[in-house]
Amino acid sequence: MKKDIESRADIDLLVNQFYNKVNQDVLLAPVFSHVDWAHHLPIMYNFWSSMLLGDQSYQGNPFQKHIHLAINSTHFNQWLTLFTETVDENFEGFKADEVKSRARNIAGVFQHKMGLLAQ
């Protein structure tokens, strides 16, 4: 049995493993090729830690960081597939289910705001 997401160390593990997959993915790697990972990863740790652990370490507007990217629903679907796969490989439980649900919701909201979903 896998453990649930319980700590900042768990968040860091999830984020690191997920972005390792992203950087090896044929579709997603080019979208993220410009990213300064030393800067970006701590922001992602804070984002997911704020969402799951309530530590309020994230300050920012994630949608604004994505609106300029040349992405479509195929990119979002692949992002969700890799994210869910990474969660499932490492964790199970209430928080693991919550993070997958939140990721689906975020992807849906972003796609809606970007006009990628049917009205």
PyMOL commands that set and color helices and strands:
alter all, ss='L'
color gray80, all
select helices_A, chain A and resi 8-24+37-53+62-66+73-90+94-113
alter helices_A, ss='H'
color red, helices_A
deselect
rebuild
show_as cartoon
